């Protein structure tokens, strides 16, 4: 019997640096500034991970029968092993499986053991600069009419 491999549907797309700058500047103005004010310090703007880490996670997802990854936004809670990150936003990566390769039918593949969900670190800032790259600054206007360059 022949098995026909089903390709997953690509739903994302590559964007230009200009489009990325527009998206990240909008985020900084509309979410980051308020989050930082609420925290009383700069919130994170990104996370960083090596290609090896990402490939390792993808290999793990595939070994559990997964064919996709869902990225969830979250906030680090009290008691986390890196106290400086408590209250900051982050992302977690969760392996998914879709029988027909579509997003609508994707289900999380969690087998109940630790290690099925991955949270990249470090958070940027504070641990790797602003996360914006060289020469990429944004002017943020605050609710109190003050301004900040990040």
N, CA, C and O atoms as a GROMACS GRO file, in nm:
protein
  600
    1UNK      N    1   0.084  -0.117   0.000
    1UNK     CA    2   0.000   0.000   0.000
    1UNK      C    3   0.089   0.124   0.000
    1UNK      O    4   0.186   0.131   0.075
    2UNK      N    5   0.056   0.218  -0.082
    2UNK     CA    6   0.129   0.344  -0.088
    2UNK      C    7   0.071   0.444   0.011
    2UNK      O    8  -0.051   0.455   0.026
    3UNK      N    9   0.158   0.516   0.076
    3UNK     CA   10   0.114   0.622   0.166
    3UNK      C   11   0.140   0.754   0.099
    3UNK      O   12   0.251   0.780   0.052
    4UNK      N   13   0.040   0.837   0.094
    4UNK     CA   14   0.055   0.969   0.035
    4UNK      C   15   0.081   1.068   0.147
    4UNK      O   16  -0.001   1.084   0.238
    5UNK      N   17   0.197   1.133   0.141
    5UNK     CA   18   0.230   1.230   0.244
    5UNK      C   19   0.152   1.358   0.218
    5UNK      O   20   0.152   1.412   0.107
    6UNK      N   21   0.087   1.405   0.321
    6UNK     CA   22   0.008   1.526   0.308
    6UNK      C   23   0.092   1.645   0.352
    6UNK      O   24   0.149   1.645   0.460
    7UNK      N   25   0.099   1.747   0.266
    7UNK     CA   26   0.174   1.866   0.300
    7UNK      C   27   0.089   1.958   0.384
    7UNK      O   28  -0.032   1.969   0.364
    8UNK      N   29   0.154   2.025   0.480
    8UNK     CA   30   0.082   2.122   0.561
    8UNK      C   31   0.063   2.250   0.481
    8UNK      O   32   0.139   2.281   0.389
    9UNK      N   33  -0.039   2.323   0.518
    9UNK     CA   34  -0.069   2.449   0.452
    9UNK      C   35   0.012   2.559   0.519
    9UNK      O   36   0.002   2.578   0.641
   10UNK      N   37   0.090   2.632   0.442
   10UNK     CA   38   0.166   2.744   0.497
   10UNK      C   39   0.073   2.864   0.509
   10UNK      O   40   0.014   2.907   0.410
   11UNK      N   41   0.061   2.917   0.630
   11UNK     CA   42  -0.030   3.030   0.651
   11UNK      C   43   0.046   3.160   0.678
   11UNK      O   44  -0.012   3.267   0.670
   12UNK      N   45   0.174   3.152   0.711
   12UNK     CA   46   0.254   3.272   0.735
   12UNK      C   47   0.317   3.320   0.606
   12UNK      O   48   0.302   3.258   0.501
   13UNK      N   49   0.387   3.429   0.616
   13UNK     CA   50   0.457   3.481   0.500
   13UNK      C   51   0.579   3.560   0.545
   13UNK      O   52   0.583   3.612   0.657
   14UNK      N   53   0.676   3.570   0.458
   14UNK     CA   54   0.794   3.649   0.486
   14UNK      C   55   0.759   3.796   0.463
   14UNK      O   56   0.683   3.830   0.372
   15UNK      N   57   0.817   3.882   0.547
   15UNK     CA   58   0.790   4.025   0.535
   15UNK      C   59   0.921   4.101   0.524
   15UNK      O   60   1.028   4.047   0.554
   16UNK      N   61   0.912   4.224   0.481
   16UNK     CA   62   1.032   4.307   0.467
   16UNK      C   63   1.073   4.365   0.602
   16UNK      O   64   0.996   4.362   0.698
   17UNK      N   65   1.193   4.417   0.608
   17UNK     CA   66   1.241   4.482   0.731
   17UNK      C   67   1.153   4.602   0.764
   17UNK      O   68   1.127   4.630   0.881
   18UNK      N   69   1.108   4.673   0.663
   18UNK     CA   70   1.021   4.788   0.684
   18UNK      C   71   0.888   4.747   0.747
   18UNK      O   72   0.838   4.813   0.838
   19UNK      N   73   0.831   4.637   0.698
   19UNK     CA   74   0.706   4.587   0.755
   19UNK      C   75   0.727   4.543   0.900
   19UNK      O   76   0.642   4.567   0.986
   20UNK      N   77   0.841   4.477   0.927
   20UNK     CA   78   0.872   4.436   1.063
   20UNK      C   79   0.885   4.558   1.154
   20UNK      O   80   0.833   4.558   1.266
   21UNK      N   81   0.954   4.661   1.107
   21UNK     CA   82   0.969   4.783   1.186
   21UNK      C   83   0.834   4.846   1.218
   21UNK      O   84   0.813   4.893   1.330
   22UNK      N   85   0.744   4.848   1.122
   22UNK     CA   86   0.610   4.903   1.144
   22UNK      C   87   0.534   4.822   1.249
   22UNK      O   88   0.472   4.880   1.339
   23UNK      N   89   0.540   4.691   1.239
   23UNK     CA   90   0.470   4.603   1.333
   23UNK      C   91   0.528   4.616   1.474
   23UNK      O   92   0.452   4.628   1.570
   24UNK      N   93   0.661   4.615   1.486
   24UNK     CA   94   0.722   4.621   1.619
   24UNK      C   95   0.707   4.759   1.681
   24UNK      O   96   0.691   4.770   1.803
   25UNK      N   97   0.714   4.864   1.601
   25UNK     CA   98   0.692   4.999   1.654
   25UNK      C   99   0.549   5.014   1.703
   25UNK      O  100   0.526   5.074   1.808
   26UNK      N  101   0.454   4.962   1.630
   26UNK     CA  102   0.314   4.966   1.672
   26UNK      C  103   0.296   4.890   1.803
   26UNK      O  104   0.224   4.935   1.892
   27UNK      N  105   0.360   4.775   1.815
   27UNK     CA  106   0.352   4.697   1.938
   27UNK      C  107   0.408   4.778   2.055
   27UNK      O  108   0.347   4.786   2.161
   28UNK      N  109   0.526   4.837   2.034
   28UNK     CA  110   0.589   4.914   2.141
   28UNK      C  111   0.497   5.026   2.189
   28UNK      O  112   0.484   5.051   2.309
   29UNK      N  113   0.433   5.094   2.095
   29UNK     CA  114   0.346   5.206   2.131
   29UNK      C  115   0.215   5.158   2.194
   29UNK      O  116   0.169   5.218   2.292
   30UNK      N  117   0.157   5.054   2.141
   30UNK     CA  118   0.023   5.014   2.182
   30UNK      C  119   0.017   4.908   2.292
   30UNK      O  120  -0.089   4.890   2.351
   31UNK      N  121   0.126   4.839   2.321
   31UNK     CA  122   0.124   4.736   2.424
   31UNK      C  123   0.239   4.750   2.524
   31UNK      O  124   0.219   4.752   2.645
   32UNK      N  125   0.361   4.761   2.468
   32UNK     CA  126   0.481   4.759   2.551
   32UNK      C  127   0.483   4.875   2.651
   32UNK      O  128   0.514   4.854   2.768
   33UNK      N  129   0.452   4.995   2.607
   33UNK     CA  130   0.459   5.113   2.695
   33UNK      C  131   0.368   5.095   2.817
   33UNK      O  132   0.409   5.121   2.930
   34UNK      N  133   0.246   5.050   2.794
   34UNK     CA  134   0.152   5.029   2.905
   34UNK      C  135   0.197   4.914   2.995
   34UNK      O  136   0.188   4.924   3.117
   35UNK      N  137   0.246   4.807   2.935
   35UNK     CA  138   0.297   4.694   3.014
   35UNK      C  139   0.413   4.740   3.102
   35UNK      O  140   0.420   4.706   3.220
   36UNK      N  141   0.504   4.818   3.045
   36UNK     CA  142   0.620   4.866   3.120
   36UNK      C  143   0.577   4.959   3.233
   36UNK      O  144   0.630   4.951   3.343
   37UNK      N  145   0.481   5.047   3.205
   37UNK     CA  146   0.430   5.136   3.310
   37UNK      C  147   0.371   5.055   3.425
   37UNK      O  148   0.395   5.086   3.541
   38UNK      N  149   0.294   4.953   3.392
   38UNK     CA  150   0.231   4.869   3.493
   38UNK      C  151   0.335   4.795   3.576
   38UNK      O  152   0.319   4.779   3.697
   39UNK      N  153   0.443   4.748   3.510
   39UNK     CA  154   0.549   4.676   3.579
   39UNK      C  155   0.642   4.767   3.660
   39UNK      O  156   0.703   4.725   3.758
   40UNK      N  157   0.651   4.891   3.618
   40UNK     CA  158   0.744   4.983   3.681
   40UNK      C  159   0.887   4.966   3.631
   40UNK      O  160   0.981   5.018   3.692
   41UNK      N  161   0.904   4.896   3.521
   41UNK     CA  162   1.034   4.874   3.455
   41UNK      C  163   1.005   4.828   3.313
   41UNK      O  164   0.892   4.793   3.280
   42UNK      N  165   1.106   4.828   3.231
   42UNK     CA  166   1.088   4.788   3.091
   42UNK      C  167   1.046   4.642   3.083
   42UNK      O  168   1.110   4.554   3.141
   43UNK      N  169   0.937   4.616   3.009
   43UNK     CA  170   0.895   4.479   2.984
   43UNK      C  171   0.980   4.422   2.871
   43UNK      O  172   1.053   4.496   2.805
   44UNK      N  173   0.971   4.294   2.849
   44UNK     CA  174   1.047   4.231   2.740
   44UNK      C  175   0.987   4.269   2.605
   44UNK      O  176   0.868   4.298   2.594
   45UNK      N  177   1.072   4.269   2.505
   45UNK     CA  178   1.031   4.296   2.368
   45UNK      C  179   1.047   4.175   2.278
   45UNK      O  180   0.988   4.167   2.171
   46UNK      N  181   1.128   4.080   2.323
   46UNK     CA  182   1.152   3.961   2.241
   46UNK      C  183   1.212   3.852   2.330
   46UNK      O  184   1.243   3.874   2.447
   47UNK      N  185   1.229   3.736   2.271
   47UNK     CA  186   1.304   3.627   2.334
   47UNK      C  187   1.411   3.586   2.235
   47UNK      O  188   1.403   3.617   2.116
   48UNK      N  189   1.512   3.517   2.283
   48UNK     CA  190   1.620   3.475   2.196
   48UNK      C  191   1.646   3.328   2.216
   48UNK      O  192   1.645   3.279   2.329
   49UNK      N  193   1.671   3.257   2.106
   49UNK     CA  194   1.710   3.117   2.116
   49UNK      C  195   1.801   3.083   2.000
   49UNK      O  196   1.798   3.149   1.896
   50UNK      N  197   1.880   2.981   2.019
   50UNK     CA  198   1.973   2.939   1.914
   50UNK      C  199   1.898   2.853   1.811
   50UNK      O  200   1.790   2.801   1.839
   51UNK      N  201   1.957   2.841   1.696
   51UNK     CA  202   1.900   2.754   1.593
   51UNK      C  203   1.898   2.609   1.643
   51UNK      O  204   1.804   2.535   1.616
   52UNK      N  205   2.003   2.570   1.715
   52UNK     CA  206   2.008   2.433   1.769
   52UNK      C  207   1.893   2.408   1.866
   52UNK      O  208   1.833   2.300   1.863
   53UNK      N  209   1.861   2.507   1.952
   53UNK     CA  210   1.749   2.492   2.044
   53UNK      C  211   1.618   2.474   1.966
   53UNK      O  212   1.538   2.385   1.996
   54UNK      N  213   1.598   2.559   1.866
   54UNK     CA  214   1.476   2.553   1.787
   54UNK      C  215   1.466   2.421   1.713
   54UNK      O  216   1.359   2.359   1.711
   55UNK      N  217   1.575   2.377   1.652
   55UNK     CA  218   1.575   2.248   1.582
   55UNK      C  219   1.548   2.133   1.679
   55UNK      O  220   1.477   2.039   1.645
   56UNK      N  221   1.606   2.141   1.800
   56UNK     CA  222   1.583   2.038   1.900
   56UNK      C  223   1.437   2.029   1.939
   56UNK      O  224   1.382   1.920   1.952
   57UNK      N  225   1.373   2.146   1.957
   57UNK     CA  226   1.230   2.147   1.990
   57UNK      C  227   1.149   2.089   1.873
   57UNK      O  228   1.058   2.009   1.895
   58UNK      N  229   1.182   2.129   1.752
   58UNK     CA  230   1.108   2.077   1.636
   58UNK      C  231   1.126   1.926   1.622
   58UNK      O  232   1.030   1.855   1.589
   59UNK      N  233   1.247   1.877   1.647
   59UNK     CA  234   1.269   1.732   1.644
   59UNK      C  235   1.183   1.662   1.749
   59UNK      O  236   1.128   1.555   1.723
   60UNK      N  237   1.171   1.722   1.866
   60UNK     CA  238   1.089   1.664   1.973
   60UNK      C  239   0.941   1.661   1.932
   60UNK      O  240   0.872   1.562   1.955
   61UNK      N  241   0.894   1.772   1.872
   61UNK     CA  242   0.755   1.777   1.825
   61UNK      C  243   0.731   1.666   1.723
   61UNK      O  244   0.631   1.594   1.731
   62UNK      N  245   0.822   1.653   1.628
   62UNK     CA  246   0.807   1.549   1.525
   62UNK      C  247   0.809   1.409   1.587
   62UNK      O  248   0.735   1.321   1.542
   63UNK      N  249   0.893   1.388   1.689
   63UNK     CA  250   0.902   1.256   1.751
   63UNK      C  251   0.772   1.219   1.824
   63UNK      O  252   0.747   1.101   1.848
   64UNK      N  253   0.692   1.318   1.859
   64UNK     CA  254   0.561   1.295   1.923
   64UNK      C  255   0.448   1.296   1.821
   64UNK      O  256   0.331   1.296   1.858
   65UNK      N  257   0.483   1.298   1.691
   65UNK     CA  258   0.382   1.295   1.586
   65UNK      C  259   0.329   1.431   1.547
   65UNK      O  260   0.229   1.442   1.476
   66UNK      N  261   0.396   1.536   1.593
   66UNK     CA  262   0.349   1.671   1.562
   66UNK      C  263   0.395   1.719   1.425
   66UNK      O  264   0.496   1.674   1.371
   67UNK      N  265   0.317   1.812   1.371
   67UNK     CA  266   0.354   1.872   1.243
   67UNK      C  267   0.332   2.023   1.243
   67UNK      O  268   0.323   2.086   1.138
   68UNK      N  269   0.325   2.080   1.364
   68UNK     CA  270   0.308   2.225   1.375
   68UNK      C  271   0.346   2.273   1.514
   68UNK      O  272   0.365   2.193   1.606
   69UNK      N  273   0.358   2.404   1.527
   69UNK     CA  274   0.391   2.466   1.654
   69UNK      C  275   0.300   2.586   1.674
   69UNK      O  276   0.284   2.669   1.584
   70UNK      N  277   0.240   2.592   1.789
   70UNK     CA  278   0.162   2.709   1.827
   70UNK      C  279   0.246   2.789   1.926
   70UNK      O  280   0.304   2.731   2.018
   71UNK      N  281   0.251   2.919   1.909
   71UNK     CA  282   0.328   3.006   1.999
   71UNK      C  283   0.228   3.088   2.079
   71UNK      O  284   0.149   3.165   2.024
   72UNK      N  285   0.232   3.069   2.211
   72UNK     CA  286   0.140   3.139   2.301
   72UNK      C  287   0.213   3.254   2.369
   72UNK      O  288   0.331   3.242   2.401
   73UNK      N  289   0.143   3.365   2.391
   73UNK     CA  290   0.196   3.475   2.468
   73UNK      C  291   0.162   3.449   2.614
   73UNK      O  292   0.058   3.391   2.644
   74UNK      N  293   0.249   3.492   2.704
   74UNK     CA  294   0.223   3.470   2.845
   74UNK      C  295   0.298   3.570   2.932
   74UNK      O  296   0.375   3.652   2.882
   75UNK      N  297   0.273   3.562   3.062
   75UNK     CA  298   0.339   3.645   3.161
   75UNK      C  299   0.399   3.551   3.265
   75UNK      O  300   0.332   3.460   3.313
   76UNK      N  301   0.525   3.573   3.299
   76UNK     CA  302   0.595   3.488   3.395
   76UNK      C  303   0.544   3.516   3.536
   76UNK      O  304   0.542   3.631   3.580
   77UNK      N  305   0.504   3.410   3.605
   77UNK     CA  306   0.445   3.422   3.738
   77UNK      C  307   0.545   3.420   3.851
   77UNK      O  308   0.663   3.391   3.833
   78UNK      N  309   0.494   3.451   3.969
   78UNK     CA  310   0.574   3.449   4.092
   78UNK      C  311   0.636   3.311   4.110
   78UNK      O  312   0.578   3.210   4.072
   79UNK      N  313   0.756   3.309   4.169
   79UNK     CA  314   0.823   3.183   4.196
   79UNK      C  315   0.906   3.131   4.081
   79UNK      O  316   0.966   3.023   4.093
   80UNK      N  317   0.913   3.203   3.970
   80UNK     CA  318   0.992   3.156   3.856
   80UNK      C  319   1.140   3.155   3.894
   80UNK      O  320   1.184   3.236   3.976
   81UNK      N  321   1.216   3.064   3.835
   81UNK     CA  322   1.356   3.044   3.872
   81UNK      C  323   1.447   3.163   3.844
   81UNK      O  324   1.556   3.171   3.900
   82UNK      N  325   1.404   3.256   3.760
   82UNK     CA  326   1.481   3.378   3.734
   82UNK      C  327   1.396   3.494   3.784
   82UNK      O  328   1.313   3.547   3.709
   83UNK      N  329   1.416   3.536   3.909
   83UNK     CA  330   1.328   3.637   3.970
   83UNK      C  331   1.318   3.768   3.891
   83UNK      O  332   1.214   3.834   3.896
   84UNK      N  333   1.424   3.806   3.819
   84UNK     CA  334   1.421   3.930   3.742
   84UNK      C  335   1.318   3.927   3.630
   84UNK      O  336   1.280   4.032   3.577
   85UNK      N  337   1.272   3.809   3.594
   85UNK     CA  338   1.177   3.797   3.484
   85UNK      C  339   1.031   3.789   3.530
   85UNK      O  340   0.940   3.791   3.447
   86UNK      N  341   1.007   3.781   3.658
   86UNK     CA  342   0.870   3.772   3.709
   86UNK      C  343   0.791   3.894   3.664
   86UNK      O  344   0.836   4.008   3.678
   87UNK      N  345   0.673   3.869   3.610
   87UNK     CA  346   0.584   3.975   3.563
   87UNK      C  347   0.605   4.015   3.419
   87UNK      O  348   0.524   4.089   3.363
   88UNK      N  349   0.712   3.967   3.358
   88UNK     CA  350   0.742   4.005   3.219
   88UNK      C  351   0.670   3.912   3.121
   88UNK      O  352   0.638   3.797   3.153
   89UNK      N  353   0.646   3.965   3.002
   89UNK     CA  354   0.582   3.884   2.899
   89UNK      C  355   0.684   3.793   2.834
   89UNK      O  356   0.804   3.824   2.827
   90UNK      N  357   0.634   3.681   2.785
   90UNK     CA  358   0.719   3.584   2.718
   90UNK      C  359   0.634   3.508   2.617
   90UNK      O  360   0.517   3.539   2.597
   91UNK      N  361   0.692   3.409   2.555
   91UNK     CA  362   0.619   3.318   2.468
   91UNK      C  363   0.651   3.176   2.510
   91UNK      O  364   0.757   3.149   2.566
   92UNK      N  365   0.560   3.085   2.482
   92UNK     CA  366   0.586   2.942   2.500
   92UNK      C  367   0.550   2.872   2.370
   92UNK      O  368   0.452   2.908   2.304
   93UNK      N  369   0.629   2.774   2.334
   93UNK     CA  370   0.608   2.698   2.211
   93UNK      C  371   0.547   2.564   2.246
   93UNK      O  372   0.598   2.493   2.333
   94UNK      N  373   0.439   2.529   2.178
   94UNK     CA  374   0.368   2.405   2.205
   94UNK      C  375   0.353   2.327   2.074
   94UNK      O  376   0.303   2.379   1.975
   95UNK      N  377   0.398   2.203   2.076
   95UNK     CA  378   0.383   2.118   1.959
   95UNK      C  379   0.236   2.089   1.930
   95UNK      O  380   0.157   2.069   2.023
   96UNK      N  381   0.201   2.087   1.803
   96UNK     CA  382   0.065   2.060   1.759
   96UNK      C  383   0.066   1.953   1.650
   96UNK      O  384   0.168   1.929   1.584
   97UNK      N  385  -0.048   1.891   1.634
   97UNK     CA  386  -0.067   1.792   1.527
   97UNK      C  387  -0.199   1.822   1.459
   97UNK      O  388  -0.302   1.841   1.524
   98UNK      N  389  -0.194   1.827   1.327
   98UNK     CA  390  -0.314   1.847   1.248
   98UNK      C  391  -0.323   1.731   1.149
   98UNK      O  392  -0.234   1.712   1.067
   99UNK      N  393  -0.432   1.655   1.157
   99UNK     CA  394  -0.446   1.538   1.069
   99UNK      C  395  -0.452   1.576   0.921
   99UNK      O  396  -0.405   1.502   0.835
  100UNK      N  397  -0.511   1.695   0.893
  100UNK     CA  398  -0.522   1.735   0.753
  100UNK      C  399  -0.429   1.850   0.716
  100UNK      O  400  -0.437   1.905   0.606
  101UNK      N  401  -0.339   1.887   0.808
  101UNK     CA  402  -0.241   1.991   0.778
  101UNK      C  403  -0.293   2.133   0.787
  101UNK      O  404  -0.224   2.227   0.747
  102UNK      N  405  -0.415   2.150   0.839
  102UNK     CA  406  -0.470   2.285   0.847
  102UNK      C  407  -0.466   2.336   0.991
  102UNK      O  408  -0.468   2.259   1.086
  103UNK      N  409  -0.461   2.466   1.003
  103UNK     CA  410  -0.460   2.532   1.133
  103UNK      C  411  -0.588   2.504   1.211
  103UNK      O  412  -0.584   2.486   1.333
  104UNK      N  413  -0.699   2.501   1.142
  104UNK     CA  414  -0.829   2.485   1.208
  104UNK      C  415  -0.840   2.353   1.284
  104UNK      O  416  -0.915   2.343   1.381
  105UNK      N  417  -0.768   2.252   1.240
  105UNK     CA  418  -0.777   2.119   1.301
  105UNK      C  419  -0.656   2.083   1.386
  105UNK      O  420  -0.640   1.967   1.425
  106UNK      N  421  -0.569   2.181   1.416
  106UNK     CA  422  -0.449   2.154   1.494
  106UNK      C  423  -0.483   2.139   1.642
  106UNK      O  424  -0.557   2.219   1.698
  107UNK      N  425  -0.429   2.036   1.704
  107UNK     CA  426  -0.448   2.008   1.846
  107UNK      C  427  -0.312   1.999   1.913
  107UNK      O  428  -0.215   1.952   1.852
  108UNK      N  429  -0.304   2.042   2.038
  108UNK     CA  430  -0.180   2.034   2.112
  108UNK      C  431  -0.144   1.888   2.138
  108UNK      O  432  -0.231   1.805   2.168
  109UNK      N  433  -0.015   1.858   2.127
  109UNK     CA  434   0.032   1.723   2.158
  109UNK      C  435   0.114   1.731   2.287
  109UNK      O  436   0.234   1.754   2.284
  110UNK      N  437   0.048   1.711   2.396
  110UNK     CA  438   0.114   1.713   2.527
  110UNK      C  439   0.088   1.578   2.589
  110UNK      O  440  -0.027   1.539   2.610
  111UNK      N  441   0.196   1.506   2.619
  111UNK     CA  442   0.176   1.371   2.672
  111UNK      C  443   0.176   1.366   2.824
  111UNK      O  444   0.180   1.259   2.884
  112UNK      N  445   0.172   1.483   2.888
  112UNK     CA  446   0.162   1.486   3.033
  112UNK      C  447   0.295   1.492   3.105
  112UNK      O  448   0.298   1.515   3.226
  113UNK      N  449   0.404   1.472   3.034
  113UNK     CA  450   0.534   1.480   3.101
  113UNK      C  451   0.594   1.618   3.085
  113UNK      O  452   0.559   1.693   2.993
  114UNK      N  453   0.684   1.652   3.175
  114UNK     CA  454   0.755   1.778   3.162
  114UNK      C  455   0.840   1.773   3.036
  114UNK      O  456   0.886   1.666   2.996
  115UNK      N  457   0.860   1.888   2.975
  115UNK     CA  458   0.947   1.895   2.859
  115UNK      C  459   0.876   1.896   2.726
  115UNK      O  460   0.942   1.901   2.622
  116UNK      N  461   0.745   1.894   2.724
  116UNK     CA  462   0.673   1.898   2.597
  116UNK      C  463   0.648   2.041   2.550
  116UNK      O  464   0.615   2.064   2.433
  117UNK      N  465   0.664   2.136   2.640
  117UNK     CA  466   0.639   2.276   2.609
  117UNK      C  467   0.769   2.351   2.632
  117UNK      O  468   0.838   2.327   2.731
  118UNK      N  469   0.803   2.440   2.540
  118UNK     CA  470   0.933   2.508   2.546
  118UNK      C  471   0.914   2.658   2.564
  118UNK      O  472   0.835   2.720   2.492
  119UNK      N  473   0.987   2.716   2.659
  119UNK     CA  474   0.987   2.860   2.678
  119UNK      C  475   1.128   2.911   2.651
  119UNK      O  476   1.219   2.886   2.729
  120UNK      N  477   1.146   2.983   2.539
  120UNK     CA  478   1.279   3.036   2.509
  120UNK      C  479   1.324   3.138   2.613
  120UNK      O  480   1.242   3.206   2.674
  121UNK      N  481   1.455   3.146   2.631
  121UNK     CA  482   1.514   3.247   2.719
  121UNK      C  483   1.648   3.284   2.657
  121UNK      O  484   1.705   3.200   2.586
  122UNK      N  485   1.698   3.397   2.677
  122UNK     CA  486   1.656   3.500   2.770
  122UNK      C  487   1.554   3.595   2.711
  122UNK      O  488   1.530   3.599   2.590
  123UNK      N  489   1.494   3.671   2.801
  123UNK     CA  490   1.405   3.778   2.758
  123UNK      C  491   1.489   3.900   2.724
  123UNK      O  492   1.590   3.929   2.789
  124UNK      N  493   1.446   3.972   2.622
  124UNK     CA  494   1.519   4.090   2.577
  124UNK      C  495   1.424   4.210   2.575
  124UNK      O  496   1.321   4.201   2.508
  125UNK      N  497   1.450   4.319   2.641
  125UNK     CA  498   1.542   4.332   2.752
  125UNK      C  499   1.491   4.252   2.871
  125UNK      O  500   1.378   4.205   2.865
  126UNK      N  501   1.563   4.234   2.973
  126UNK     CA  502   1.684   4.304   3.011
  126UNK      C  503   1.812   4.232   2.976
  126UNK      O  504   1.920   4.290   2.987
  127UNK      N  505   1.806   4.106   2.934
  127UNK     CA  506   1.927   4.026   2.927
  127UNK      C  507   2.004   4.034   2.796
  127UNK      O  508   2.116   3.984   2.790
  128UNK      N  509   1.949   4.094   2.694
  128UNK     CA  510   2.024   4.105   2.568
  128UNK      C  511   1.993   4.237   2.499
  128UNK      O  512   1.969   4.240   2.378
  129UNK      N  513   1.993   4.344   2.574
  129UNK     CA  514   1.969   4.475   2.516
  129UNK      C  515   1.822   4.498   2.491
  129UNK      O  516   1.736   4.435   2.553
  130UNK      N  517   1.793   4.587   2.400
  130UNK     CA  518   1.654   4.626   2.375
  130UNK      C  519   1.581   4.526   2.288
  130UNK      O  520   1.458   4.525   2.286
  131UNK      N  521   1.655   4.442   2.217
  131UNK     CA  522   1.590   4.347   2.127
  131UNK      C  523   1.557   4.409   1.993
  131UNK      O  524   1.504   4.341   1.905
  132UNK      N  525   1.587   4.537   1.976
  132UNK     CA  526   1.550   4.606   1.854
  132UNK      C  527   1.656   4.606   1.747
  132UNK      O  528   1.627   4.642   1.632
  133UNK      N  529   1.777   4.567   1.779
  133UNK     CA  530   1.884   4.568   1.682
  133UNK      C  531   1.947   4.704   1.671
  133UNK      O  532   1.891   4.803   1.718
  134UNK      N  533   2.064   4.711   1.611
  134UNK     CA  534   2.136   4.836   1.598
  134UNK      C  535   2.061   4.933   1.509
  134UNK      O  536   2.015   4.898   1.400
  135UNK      N  537   2.049   5.055   1.557
  135UNK     CA  538   1.990   5.160   1.475
  135UNK      C  539   1.840   5.152   1.461
  135UNK      O  540   1.782   5.230   1.385
  136UNK      N  541   1.775   5.064   1.530
  136UNK     CA  542   1.629   5.048   1.520
  136UNK      C  543   1.564   5.099   1.647
  136UNK      O  544   1.543   5.023   1.742
  137UNK      N  545   1.534   5.226   1.650
  137UNK     CA  546   1.473   5.285   1.768
  137UNK      C  547   1.330   5.327   1.736
  137UNK      O  548   1.295   5.349   1.620
  138UNK      N  549   1.251   5.337   1.840
  138UNK     CA  550   1.113   5.383   1.823
  138UNK      C  551   1.087   5.492   1.926
  138UNK      O  552   1.132   5.482   2.041
  139UNK      N  553   1.016   5.595   1.885
  139UNK     CA  554   0.975   5.701   1.974
  139UNK      C  555   0.838   5.664   2.030
  139UNK      O  556   0.742   5.650   1.955
  140UNK      N  557   0.830   5.648   2.162
  140UNK     CA  558   0.708   5.606   2.229
  140UNK      C  559   0.650   5.725   2.303
  140UNK      O  560   0.719   5.790   2.381
  141UNK      N  561   0.523   5.754   2.279
  141UNK     CA  562   0.458   5.860   2.356
  141UNK      C  563   0.375   5.794   2.466
  141UNK      O  564   0.299   5.701   2.441
  142UNK      N  565   0.393   5.846   2.588
  142UNK     CA  566   0.327   5.790   2.705
  142UNK      C  567   0.195   5.862   2.730
  142UNK      O  568   0.170   5.970   2.679
  143UNK      N  569   0.110   5.797   2.812
  143UNK     CA  570  -0.019   5.855   2.846
  143UNK      C  571  -0.006   5.989   2.917
  143UNK      O  572  -0.094   6.074   2.906
  144UNK      N  573   0.105   6.008   2.991
  144UNK     CA  574   0.126   6.134   3.062
  144UNK      C  575   0.189   6.242   2.972
  144UNK      O  576   0.238   6.344   3.021
  145UNK      N  577   0.188   6.218   2.840
  145UNK     CA  578   0.243   6.306   2.737
  145UNK      C  579   0.395   6.310   2.734
  145UNK      O  580   0.452   6.391   2.661
  146UNK      N  581   0.461   6.226   2.812
  146UNK     CA  582   0.608   6.217   2.802
  146UNK      C  583   0.643   6.127   2.684
  146UNK      O  584   0.558   6.056   2.630
  147UNK      N  585   0.769   6.131   2.644
  147UNK     CA  586   0.815   6.049   2.532
  147UNK      C  587   0.941   5.975   2.572
  147UNK      O  588   1.016   6.019   2.660
  148UNK      N  589   0.964   5.864   2.507
  148UNK     CA  590   1.082   5.782   2.534
  148UNK      C  591   1.127   5.721   2.404
  148UNK      O  592   1.045   5.685   2.320
  149UNK      N  593   1.256   5.710   2.387
  149UNK     CA  594   1.312   5.640   2.269
  149UNK      C  595   1.359   5.504   2.315
  149UNK      O  596   1.441   5.492   2.406
  150UNK      N  597   1.306   5.402   2.251
  150UNK     CA  598   1.351   5.265   2.284
  150UNK      C  599   1.395   5.197   2.156
  150UNK      O  600   1.436   5.081   2.159
   0.00000   0.00000   0.00000
